[in-house]
Amino acid sequence: MQPKGPKTSKRPNAYSWLLPPVAVIMAVAVGWPVFWYVKSRAAAAALTAWTTHEAQLGRAWSCPNQKTSGFPFSVEISCANLLFQGEILGKTMTGTVRGFRATSQLLRTGNVLAQLDPPFAAKTRDGTFDITMHWSELLLDLEGQPGALDRVAVAGNQVKLQGKIGGIDPVEGAFGDVSGDFVVIRDRHDHAYDFMVSVNQGSIPALNSLLDTQLPIDMQVGGTISQVDLRGAETLRDFLEKWRLANGHVELTTGRLTSGQIIFDAKGSLDLDGQHRVKGRLEASFAGLDKAFRQLGVDPTLITAGRVLSGLLGGGKGGGTGRMNLPLTFSEGRLSIGPVRTQIQMPPLY
């Protein structure tokens, strides 16, 4: 006969399976704000360190009334009236942007998306450069670290520009959209970037007059630029000279301008000579530029001779389209079209 006594077995709690997920949720609820706070402080500290470094190089950045937000999935740093003061190509320049917001996704390091609010205004102390720009939207996308960016992209629409640059007549223009993309080529060891810049539905009075067209202008420029190394370059002048000494060059794979019946296509290689002037050669094909050549001081007989020479060298290729196929050569500060050296001069870039 078995002894009778109280049973000691315990019935499992029916809700015990909920404890692990509840614990995870509570840990996330408590830990995520702390994680966001640490990341936001790190972003602010990185911005402060960068502005301090820029100030040591003579470039002062000011971000008044700086705010940090974006919780819970991003860190956003914003300010009104972003101010820049510093030297560019030997000129002391001051620039302002009405609004600035830089956003970085919390779980995606090394990527910053900046949105700029118009207008942008920049001028030099001596008044030789004074530009104002407006737009409906302007975004800047950065990937990588300062001084070693993997990608830079800019996109804007309804962009309007006006002002003056040096002794040039008042500068103005309007563009339906503007975009640019610069991406590092990882399998090369010469700091090379692929790039593509495009401007669509453009209206530039000076260029429209030169080309003798009132129709919108579209432009695309793309290719590869080598020796893009920002380290140790304190000014734009320093960067360009460092680039030249490193035998940096631009391989142009796309160079296109169109406006109605006007067409210009070019590809080739360009760099800088010892006098800091553009040098190189472009294989070009163009049509409808007769008036532009005349305004640039090119002998009109060159146009006729060029068409004949183009037909002979090209075996009639393009002859039926009215295009002229001739190389453009930049040498010793002068531009040559085919075998004829024009009066067009190329001034030093710096």
C-alpha positions in Angstrom: 0.0 0.0 0.0 1.6 3.3 -1.2 1.8 6.1 1.4 -0.5 9.0 1.0 0.9 12.6 1.2 0.8 16.0 -0.6 1.9 16.1 -4.2 5.0 18.2 -4.8 4.9 18.6 -8.6 4.3 22.1 -9.9 2.1 23.1 -12.8 4.0 25.2 -15.3 3.0 28.8 -15.6 0.9 29.1 -18.8 2.5 32.5 -19.7 6.1 31.7 -18.9 6.9 31.6 -22.7 6.3 35.3 -22.9 9.1 36.2 -20.6 12.0 36.1 -23.1 10.4 38.3 -25.8 9.1 40.7 -23.1 12.7 40.9 -21.8 14.0 41.6 -25.3 11.4 44.3 -25.9 12.2 46.0 -22.5 15.9 45.9 -23.2 15.4 47.5 -26.6 13.0 50.1 -25.2 15.6 51.1 -22.6 18.8 50.5 -24.7 17.7 52.1 -28.0 17.4 55.7 -26.7 20.8 55.3 -25.0 22.2 53.9 -28.3 20.7 56.9 -30.2 22.0 59.3 -27.7 25.6 57.9 -28.0 25.4 58.0 -31.8 24.0 61.6 -31.8 26.8 62.8 -29.5 29.4 61.1 -31.7 27.9 62.8 -34.8 28.0 66.2 -33.1 31.6 65.6 -31.9 32.7 64.6 -35.4 31.1 67.8 -36.8 32.9 69.8 -34.2 36.2 68.1 -34.9 35.8 68.7 -38.6 35.0 72.4 -38.2 38.0 72.8 -35.8 40.3 71.2 -38.4 38.9 73.5 -41.1 39.4 76.5 -38.9 43.1 75.5 -38.5 43.4 75.6 -42.3 41.9 79.1 -42.5 38.3 78.0 -43.4 35.7 79.0 -40.8 32.3 77.2 -40.7 29.5 78.4 -38.5 26.2 76.5 -37.8 24.1 78.8 -35.6 21.4 77.4 -33.4 22.5 73.9 -34.1 19.9 71.2 -33.3 20.1 67.5 -33.1 17.0 65.3 -33.8 15.9 62.3 -35.9 15.1 59.8 -33.1 14.5 56.9 -33.3 16.0 55.7 -36.6 18.4 58.5 -37.7 20.5 61.3 -36.4 19.8 64.8 -37.9 21.9 67.9 -37.4 20.4 71.1 -38.6 20.9 74.8 -38.4 19.8 78.1 -40.0 22.1 80.4 -41.9 25.1 78.1 -42.4 28.1 80.4 -42.9 31.5 79.8 -44.6 34.5 82.2 -44.6 37.8 81.2 -46.2 40.2 81.4 -49.1 39.4 79.9 -52.6 41.9 80.3 -55.4 43.6 83.3 -53.6 40.3 85.1 -52.9 38.7 85.5 -49.4 35.2 84.4 -49.8 32.1 84.5 -47.6 29.1 82.2 -48.3 25.8 81.5 -46.6 22.9 79.0 -47.0 19.6 79.8 -45.4 19.0 76.2 -44.1 21.0 73.1 -43.7 20.0 69.6 -42.5 22.3 66.6 -42.5 20.8 63.2 -41.8 22.6 59.9 -41.1 20.7 56.6 -40.7 21.4 55.1 -37.3 22.4 51.6 -38.6 24.2 52.8 -41.8 27.5 54.3 -40.9 29.5 56.4 -43.3 26.5 57.8 -45.2 25.2 61.4 -44.9 22.3 63.0 -46.8 22.2 66.8 -46.6 19.4 69.0 -47.7 20.0 72.7 -48.4 17.4 75.4 -48.2 17.8 78.4 -50.6 19.2 80.9 -51.2 22.9 80.4 -51.4 24.9 83.6 -51.6 28.7 83.9 -52.0 31.0 86.8 -52.6 34.6 87.8 -52.3 35.9 90.6 -50.2 37.0 92.6 -53.2 33.6 92.2 -54.9 35.0 90.5 -58.0 32.8 87.4 -57.3 29.2 87.8 -56.2 26.8 85.0 -56.9 23.3 84.1 -55.6 21.6 80.8 -56.3 18.0 79.6 -55.7 16.4 76.2 -56.2 13.2 74.2 -55.3 15.2 71.2 -54.0 18.9 70.5 -53.5 20.3 67.3 -52.0 23.9 66.2 -51.3 24.6 62.5 -50.7 28.0 61.6 -49.2 29.4 58.1 -48.5 32.7 57.4 -46.8 34.9 59.5 -44.6 36.0 63.2 -45.0 39.1 63.2 -47.2 38.4 59.7 -48.5 34.9 59.8 -49.8 33.7 56.7 -51.8 30.8 58.6 -53.4 29.5 62.1 -53.8 26.1 62.8 -55.5 24.3 66.1 -55.9 20.7 66.5 -57.3 18.8 69.7 -57.7 15.9 71.1 -59.7 14.5 74.5 -60.7 18.0 76.0 -60.1 18.5 79.7 -60.9 21.9 81.5 -60.8 22.7 85.1 -61.1 25.6 87.5 -60.2 29.0 88.3 -61.5 32.4 86.6 -61.8 35.5 88.8 -62.4 35.3 91.0 -65.4 32.7 88.8 -67.1 29.3 90.3 -68.0 26.6 89.6 -65.4 26.2 85.8 -65.1 22.8 84.3 -65.0 21.1 81.0 -65.9 18.2 78.7 -65.1 18.1 74.9 -65.2 15.3 72.4 -65.0 17.4 69.9 -63.2 21.1 69.5 -62.3 22.8 66.2 -61.2 26.3 65.0 -60.5 27.7 61.7 -59.4 31.3 60.9 -58.4 32.2 57.3 -57.4 35.6 55.9 -56.4 36.9 53.0 -58.6 38.0 50.5 -56.0 40.1 48.2 -58.2 42.5 51.0 -59.2 45.4 52.4 -57.1 45.5 56.0 -58.5 42.6 57.5 -56.5 40.4 57.4 -59.6 36.8 58.4 -59.7 34.1 57.9 -62.3 31.9 60.9 -62.8 28.8 62.1 -64.6 27.4 65.6 -64.5 24.3 66.6 -66.4 22.3 69.8 -66.9 18.9 69.6 -68.5 16.5 72.3 -69.8 19.1 75.0 -69.3 18.7 78.6 -70.3 22.0 80.6 -70.2 21.6 83.9 -72.0 25.4 84.3 -72.7 25.6 80.7 -74.1 22.3 80.9 -75.9 23.5 84.1 -77.6 26.9 82.5 -78.6 25.1 79.4 -80.0 22.4 81.5 -81.7 19.6 79.5 -80.1 16.6 80.3 -77.9 15.8 76.7 -77.3 16.7 74.9 -74.0 20.3 73.5 -73.7 21.1 70.0 -72.4 24.6 69.1 -71.4 26.3 65.9 -70.1 29.9 65.4 -69.2 31.2 62.1 -67.9 34.4 60.0 -67.6 37.2 59.2 -65.2 39.4 61.5 -63.2 42.6 60.1 -61.6 44.7 61.2 -58.7 41.8 62.7 -56.7 43.5 62.8 -53.3 42.1 65.4 -50.9 44.6 64.6 -48.1 47.0 67.4 -47.3 45.3 69.9 -49.7 44.5 73.0 -47.6 43.1 75.0 -50.5 41.6 74.4 -54.0 44.9 75.8 -55.4 46.9 73.2 -53.4 44.6 70.4 -54.6 45.0 71.4 -58.3 48.7 71.7 -58.0 49.0 68.4 -56.2 46.8 66.8 -58.8 48.9 68.2 -61.6 52.2 67.1 -60.1 50.8 63.6 -59.6 50.0 63.4 -63.4 46.3 63.5 -62.8 44.2 63.6 -65.9 40.6 63.4 -67.1 39.5 60.7 -69.5 36.4 62.2 -71.1 34.1 59.4 -72.4 30.9 61.6 -72.7 30.9 65.3 -73.6 27.6 66.3 -75.2 25.7 69.6 -75.7 22.4 69.8 -77.6 20.0 72.6 -78.4 17.6 72.0 -81.2 19.7 71.3 -84.4 22.9 72.2 -82.5 24.9 69.2 -81.5 28.4 68.9 -80.0 30.0 65.5 -79.0 33.5 65.0 -77.8 35.7 62.5 -76.0 39.4 62.4 -75.2 42.0 63.2 -72.5 42.8 66.4 -70.7 45.2 67.6 -68.0 47.2 70.7 -67.0 50.5 72.0 -68.3 53.3 73.6 -66.3 51.5 77.0 -66.6 48.4 75.6 -65.1 46.5 75.7 -68.4 44.3 72.9 -69.9 46.0 70.7 -72.4 45.0 67.7 -74.3 43.0 66.5 -77.3 39.3 65.8 -77.9 37.9 64.0 -80.9 34.8 66.1 -81.6 31.8 66.0 -83.8 29.6 69.1 -84.1 26.9 70.7 -86.2 25.1 74.1 -86.1 28.1 75.9 -84.6 28.9 78.2 -87.5 27.9 81.4 -85.7 29.6 80.4 -82.5 32.9 79.8 -84.3 32.6 83.3 -85.9 31.9 85.0 -82.6 35.0 83.2 -81.1 37.2 84.6 -83.9 37.5 81.5 -85.9 38.0 82.2 -89.7 34.7 81.3 -91.5 36.7 79.6 -94.2 37.9 77.1 -91.6 34.3 75.8 -91.3 34.1 75.1 -95.0 37.6 73.6 -95.1 36.8 71.6 -92.0 33.8 70.0 -93.6 35.8 69.0 -96.7 38.6 67.7 -94.5 36.2 65.8 -92.3 34.6 64.2 -95.3 38.0 63.2 -96.7 39.4 61.8 -93.4 36.1 60.2 -92.4 35.4 58.6 -95.8 32.1 60.5 -96.0 31.0 59.4 -92.6 28.6 61.9 -91.2 28.6 63.9 -94.4 24.9 63.5 -94.9 24.1 64.8 -91.4 25.9 68.1 -91.8 28.3 67.3 -89.0 31.9 68.3 -88.9 34.4 65.7 -87.4 37.6 67.4 -86.3 39.9 67.1 -83.3 40.0 70.0 -80.7 43.6 70.4 -79.4 44.5 72.5 -76.3 48.2 73.3 -76.4 50.4 76.2 -75.0 47.3 78.0 -73.9 45.6 78.0 -77.4 42.8 76.0 -79.0 43.2 74.4 -82.4 40.4 73.1 -84.5 41.7 70.4 -86.8 44.9 71.7 -88.3 44.1 75.4 -87.7 45.3 77.2 -84.6 42.6 79.7 -83.5 42.9 82.9 -81.5 41.0 81.4 -78.6 43.2 81.5 -75.5 43.0 79.2 -72.4 44.0 81.2 -69.3 45.6 79.5 -66.3 43.1 77.9 -63.9 45.1 79.2 -60.9 
